[in-house]
Amino acid sequence: MNFLPAAGFTEPKLSNTDLVPADWSRARGLVRGGSVRDNSSDIVGVWRAGALFVAAFGAGAAPGGSGKKEDGFQSSVPAAILLDADSDSILYEKNGDQPIAPASLAKLMTLEFLFNEIKQGRVKPDDEYIISENAWRKGGAPSHGSTMFAAIHSRVKVSDLLQGIIVDSANDACIAVAEALAGNEASFGQMLTQRARSIGLETSTFTNSTGYSDPNLRVTAREMAELARHIIQTYPDFYQNFSQRDFTWNNIHQQNRNPLLGMGISADGLKTGETTEAGFNLVGSAVQDNFRLIVVVTGAKSDKERADEAKKLLEFGFHDFQARVLFAEGQTVGDAKVFGGDKSYVPLIAPGIVRVMLPRNNSQRLLARIVYTGPVPAPITKGQPIGKLKIWRGENLALEVPLQAADDVGKGSMSQRAMDGATELMIGVLRAGVSKL
């Protein structure tokens, strides 16, 4: 049996003894009739210039994907995520990519959209939006749902609507925002989905501003955690409002619905949600010793289980993990093969420090892989995105970091390009031969 050597991924240049590269000699893809066969659960295959470049795990040594849980810790909710906000490192995951009904967690996307509109200068905090009859009936007092009790046909400042959404989970405020910015809820839902894609949420879809049940309104725990991280890091001034404990409007005083704020764990946000379809959901965040965690729990059976599980996850993260720097800022992580360049390889670096969270007093090791589509055609510009560094902790994908070219690579001479072309041709011939076996 013949194998084509895997290309398109390299061994990171690791100096940390806790980070153990895979058995690179076993990383091989078997090609039969243009398909890739591998016993692993993660494989990257790209057709390019007549050759197949494969980045794959060796048989029997593949980390698992979504749905894996950290050894020694269990959560009773159907889906959960615990995220280190600074490094974007996953500390715990359970069904993190499973589509779920968000309930009022969808209001985080409404808030992000409005935050961005204000940041871009298209909306001002003192702008006033009308509480239409539709907003009042569907989201106000007559709806018997979460509301800020804004009067029908009243004009409310955007700054007050924001407080109503954050503290009261106000449906009337959300609908007023949707109508003011898009004319109606359906159009606003499309705008939210488009905005979600632009900030990196690849699967979540939104159909309204409130999170009211809809079969096409779906998110994942992972993307809710990433949305929370985006809000915290992009809008620090607005984020302060999430720790606001109460809000009074129309002479009606309401407490913040986030149970984490009163638990003494230094929580300062974000949002709860519950419907019969969704169960009891929560996205929360807390900071201890300059260490910020983001937690998502979904599908809990009660508000008590929701609060208890979120608190338990946060305490697990704060007490059981510590930060470890794997690569300093500007340190070369690995190299990518170049096609048609004046250099055969281009060094790869991360945008900043690469840091991952490791369990305390635990000998658990990490698996790292660089994945890219290669060889990379010259010319290459310094800073050009090339691929990703993926790091697994056990069977859990703990960290994924974009990699970029550390140097410029110019076009090679005619002879250099001819040599690269001949190499590509030889790989193509080998591939064709293997496919006939």
C-alpha positions in Angstrom: 0.0 0.0 0.0 1.4 3.4 -1.0 0.8 6.7 0.8 1.3 10.3 -0.4 3.2 12.4 2.1 0.9 14.9 3.9 1.5 18.6 3.1 -0.2 21.7 4.1 0.6 21.4 7.8 3.7 21.5 9.8 5.0 20.7 13.3 5.0 23.8 15.5 8.3 24.9 16.8 7.7 23.9 20.4 9.9 24.5 23.3 7.4 24.0 26.1 7.6 20.5 27.4 3.8 20.5 28.2 3.0 20.9 24.6 3.6 17.7 22.7 3.4 17.6 18.9 1.6 14.7 17.2 3.5 11.8 15.7 4.0 13.7 12.4 5.4 10.6 10.7 2.0 9.0 11.0 0.1 11.9 9.5 -0.8 10.4 6.1 -3.8 10.5 3.9 -4.8 7.5 1.7 -6.1 8.7 -1.7 -8.5 6.5 -3.6 -10.2 7.9 -6.7 -9.8 11.5 -5.5 -11.1 10.9 -2.0 -9.3 11.1 1.3 -9.7 8.2 3.8 -8.5 8.5 7.3 -9.4 7.1 10.7 -9.3 10.5 12.4 -12.1 12.8 13.1 -10.4 15.9 11.7 -9.0 16.1 8.2 -8.2 19.0 5.8 -7.9 18.2 2.1 -7.4 20.8 -0.7 -7.0 20.2 -4.4 -4.4 22.5 -5.8 -2.2 22.5 -8.9 -3.0 18.9 -9.6 -2.1 17.6 -6.2 -3.9 16.8 -3.0 -2.5 18.3 0.1 -3.7 16.7 3.3 -3.5 17.7 6.9 -4.8 14.9 9.0 -4.4 13.1 12.3 -2.8 9.7 12.3 -5.0 6.7 12.7 -6.1 6.2 16.3 -4.6 9.4 17.5 -7.3 11.9 16.6 -8.7 14.3 19.1 -12.5 14.5 19.2 -14.7 17.4 18.3 -17.7 19.1 19.7 -19.5 17.5 22.6 -16.4 16.4 24.5 -16.3 17.2 28.2 -13.3 17.8 30.5 -12.4 14.8 32.5 -13.4 15.0 36.1 -16.1 17.7 35.6 -19.7 17.2 34.6 -22.6 19.6 34.0 -26.2 18.6 34.2 -27.4 21.0 31.4 -27.7 19.8 27.8 -25.2 22.3 26.4 -22.5 24.4 28.1 -19.3 26.3 27.3 -16.6 27.9 29.6 -14.3 30.3 27.8 -11.2 32.2 28.9 -12.0 35.6 27.4 -8.4 36.7 27.1 -6.9 33.8 25.2 -10.3 32.5 23.7 -9.3 29.2 25.2 -12.1 26.7 25.9 -11.9 25.3 29.4 -15.1 23.2 29.2 -17.4 22.2 26.4 -20.6 20.1 26.2 -22.5 20.1 22.9 -21.1 23.5 22.2 -22.0 23.4 18.5 -25.4 22.0 18.8 -28.1 24.3 17.4 -30.4 25.6 20.2 -33.3 28.0 20.7 -31.7 31.0 22.4 -34.8 32.6 23.9 -33.8 36.1 25.2 -30.1 35.3 24.7 -30.9 36.5 21.1 -31.2 40.0 22.6 -27.4 40.0 22.9 -27.2 40.2 19.1 -29.8 43.0 19.1 -27.6 44.9 21.7 -24.4 44.3 19.7 -26.1 45.6 16.5 -27.2 48.8 18.4 -23.8 49.2 20.1 -22.1 49.1 16.7 -24.6 51.6 15.2 -23.8 54.0 18.0 -20.1 53.4 17.7 -20.2 54.1 14.0 -22.2 57.4 14.6 -25.3 56.3 12.8 -27.3 56.3 16.0 -27.0 58.6 19.0 -27.9 57.7 22.6 -30.2 60.7 22.7 -32.2 59.6 19.6 -35.8 58.8 20.5 -37.7 55.7 19.1 -41.4 55.4 19.2 -43.1 52.5 21.0 -45.6 51.5 18.4 -48.9 49.7 19.0 -47.2 46.5 17.7 -44.2 46.9 20.1 -46.6 47.6 23.0 -49.0 44.7 22.3 -46.3 42.1 21.4 -43.7 43.3 23.9 -45.3 45.6 26.4 -47.6 45.3 29.3 -50.4 43.4 27.4 -47.9 40.7 26.4 -47.3 39.5 30.0 -43.7 38.9 29.1 -40.5 40.7 30.0 -41.0 44.4 29.4 -39.9 47.9 30.5 -43.6 49.0 30.5 -43.1 51.8 28.0 -46.3 53.6 27.2 -47.9 53.1 23.8 -46.9 55.8 21.3 -44.4 57.2 23.7 -40.9 58.3 22.6 -38.0 56.7 24.5 -34.3 57.6 24.2 -32.0 54.9 22.9 -30.0 55.1 26.1 -33.1 54.2 28.1 -34.1 51.4 25.6 -30.6 49.9 26.1 -31.1 49.9 29.9 -34.5 48.3 29.4 -33.1 45.5 27.3 -30.0 44.9 29.5 -31.7 45.0 32.9 -35.4 44.2 32.2 -34.9 42.0 29.1 -37.5 44.3 27.6 -39.3 42.9 24.5 -41.0 46.3 23.9 -37.7 48.0 23.7 -36.2 45.4 21.3 -39.2 45.7 19.0 -39.0 49.5 19.0 -35.3 49.2 18.1 -36.1 46.8 15.3 -38.8 49.0 13.8 -36.7 52.1 14.0 -33.6 50.5 12.3 -35.2 48.1 9.8 -38.9 48.9 9.6 -40.1 45.5 10.9 -38.9 42.5 12.9 -38.3 40.2 9.9 -36.0 42.7 8.1 -34.2 43.3 11.4 -33.6 39.6 11.8 -31.9 39.4 8.5 -29.7 42.4 9.4 -28.8 40.6 12.7 -27.8 37.5 10.8 -25.7 39.5 8.4 -24.0 41.3 11.2 -23.4 38.0 13.0 -21.5 36.7 10.0 -19.4 39.8 9.8 -18.2 39.4 13.4 -17.4 35.7 13.0 -20.6 33.9 14.0 -20.8 31.3 11.2 -24.0 29.4 12.0 -26.3 31.4 14.3 -29.4 32.7 12.5 -31.8 35.4 13.8 -35.4 36.1 12.8 -36.4 38.7 15.3 -35.0 41.1 17.9 -36.5 39.5 21.1 -35.7 35.7 20.9 -39.4 34.8 20.6 -39.6 31.2 19.5 -39.2 30.6 15.7 -38.0 27.4 14.0 -35.4 29.4 12.1 -34.0 31.2 15.1 -31.0 29.1 16.2 -27.7 29.7 17.9 -25.0 27.6 19.5 -23.4 27.8 23.0 -20.0 28.4 21.4 -21.2 31.3 19.3 -23.0 32.9 22.3 -19.8 32.8 24.2 -17.9 34.3 21.3 -20.6 37.0 21.0 -20.3 37.8 24.7 -16.5 38.0 24.3 -16.9 40.3 21.3 -19.2 42.6 23.2 -16.9 42.7 26.3 -13.8 43.5 24.2 -15.3 45.8 21.6 -17.7 47.9 23.7 -16.2 48.3 27.2 -18.2 51.4 27.9 -21.5 49.8 27.0 -20.5 46.6 28.8 -20.5 48.4 32.2 -24.3 48.6 31.9 -24.6 44.8 32.2 -23.7 45.0 35.9 -26.5 47.5 36.6 -28.6 45.9 39.3 -32.0 47.7 38.7 -33.9 50.0 36.4 -37.0 52.1 36.9 -39.2 53.2 34.0 -42.8 54.4 34.0 -42.6 54.3 37.8 -42.0 50.6 37.7 -38.9 49.3 39.4 -37.3 46.1 38.2 -34.2 44.1 39.3 -31.6 42.7 36.9 -32.6 39.2 35.9 -29.0 37.8 35.9 -28.7 35.7 39.1 -24.9 35.6 38.9 -24.7 39.3 39.9 -25.7 38.5 43.5 -23.7 35.4 44.1 -20.5 36.9 45.3 -18.3 35.6 42.4 -17.4 39.0 40.9 -19.9 38.5 38.0 -20.7 41.6 35.9 -22.9 40.4 33.0 -24.6 39.3 30.7 -28.1 37.9 29.9 -30.6 35.2 30.8 -33.4 33.8 28.7 -36.2 31.2 29.0 -39.0 29.8 27.0 -40.9 26.5 27.0 -38.9 25.5 23.9 -35.5 26.6 25.0 -35.6 25.9 28.7 -33.5 28.1 31.0 -30.5 29.7 29.3 -27.7 32.0 30.6 -24.7 33.8 29.2 -22.6 35.2 32.0 -19.1 36.6 32.8 -17.0 37.1 35.9 -13.5 38.4 36.7 -11.2 37.3 39.5 -7.6 38.4 39.8 -7.7 40.0 36.2 -8.8 36.6 34.9 -12.1 36.9 33.0 -14.3 33.8 32.2 -17.4 33.6 30.1 -20.0 30.9 30.8 -22.9 29.7 28.7 -25.5 27.2 30.0 -28.6 26.2 27.9 -31.6 24.0 28.4 -31.6 23.9 32.1 -34.8 22.6 33.7 -35.3 25.5 36.1 -33.9 28.9 37.0 -32.2 27.4 40.0 -30.4 24.7 37.9 -29.4 27.4 35.5 -27.8 29.6 38.2 -26.2 26.7 40.1 -24.6 25.2 36.9 -23.3 28.6 35.7 -21.8 29.3 39.1 -20.3 25.8 39.3 -18.6 26.2 35.9 -17.2 29.6 36.8 -15.8 28.3 40.1 -14.3 25.3 38.3 -12.5 27.6 35.8 -11.2 30.0 38.5 -10.0 27.3 40.9 -8.8 24.6 38.5 -7.0 26.3 35.7 -3.9 28.4 35.2 -2.5 30.3 32.2 0.5 29.1 30.3 2.3 31.1 27.5 3.1 28.8 24.6 4.5 31.4 22.2 5.7 34.9 22.9 4.5 37.8 20.7 6.5 37.6 17.4 7.9 34.2 18.1 7.9 31.8 15.1 5.3 29.1 15.5 6.2 27.1 12.4 6.7 27.3 8.6 4.5 27.0 5.5 5.7 25.6 2.2 5.9 28.1 -0.6 5.2 27.6 -4.3 7.1 29.7 -6.9 9.0 31.9 -4.4 12.5 33.0 -3.8 12.3 31.0 -0.5 11.0 27.5 0.0 9.3 28.3 3.3 7.7 31.2 5.0 7.8 31.5 8.9 4.5 31.8 10.6 3.6 33.9 13.7 0.4 34.6 15.7 -1.0 38.1 16.0 0.1 38.3 19.6 0.9 36.1 22.6 -0.4 32.5 22.3 -1.7 31.6 25.7 -3.7 28.5 26.8 -5.3 27.5 30.0 -4.1 24.3 31.6 -5.5 22.4 34.6 -3.6 23.0 37.9 -1.7 20.0 39.3 -2.5 17.9 36.2 0.0 16.2 33.8 -2.5 16.4 30.9 -0.6 17.3 27.7 -1.5 19.3 24.6 -1.6 18.4 21.0 -0.8 21.2 18.5 -1.2 21.4 14.7 -0.7 24.0 12.1 -3.3 23.8 9.3 -3.0 25.7 6.1 -3.8 25.4 2.4 -0.5 24.8 0.7 1.9 25.2 -0.8 1.3 29.0 -0.5 1.8 30.7 -3.9 4.4 33.6 -4.0 4.5 36.5 -3.7 3.6 36.6 0.0 3.3 39.8 2.0 4.3 40.1 5.6 1.2 39.9 7.8 -0.7 37.9 5.1 -3.1 35.3 6.7 -1.8 31.8 6.0 -3.5 29.3 8.3 -4.3 28.4 11.9 -2.7 26.9 14.9 -5.0 24.4 16.6 -4.4 23.1 20.1 -6.2 20.3 21.8 -6.2 19.6 25.5 -7.0 15.9 25.7 -10.0 15.4 23.3 -11.1 19.0 23.5 -10.2 21.7 21.0 -8.9 24.2 23.5 -7.6 27.0 21.2 -7.6 28.1 17.6 -5.3 30.9 16.6 -4.9 32.6 13.2 -1.3 32.5 11.8 0.2 35.0 9.4 3.4 35.4 7.4 6.3 36.8 9.4 8.3 37.9 6.3 7.8 38.9 2.7 8.5 36.2 0.1 9.1 37.4 -3.5 8.6 35.5 -6.7 11.4 33.0 -7.4 13.5 32.9 -10.5 12.4 31.0 -13.6 14.4 27.9 -12.5 13.0 28.0 -9.0 9.4 28.2 -10.3 10.2 25.4 -12.8 11.4 23.2 -10.0 8.3 23.8 -7.9 6.2 23.1 -11.0 8.0 19.8 -11.6 7.5 18.8 -7.9 3.8 19.5 -8.2 3.7 17.4 -11.4 5.4 14.5 -9.7 3.0 14.6 -6.8 0.1 14.6 -9.3 1.6 11.5 -11.1 2.0 9.8 -7.7 -1.6 10.6 -6.8 -2.8 9.2 -10.1 -0.9 6.0 -9.6 -2.2 5.5 -6.1 -5.8 6.1 -7.2 -5.4 3.1 -9.5 -4.5 0.7 -6.7 
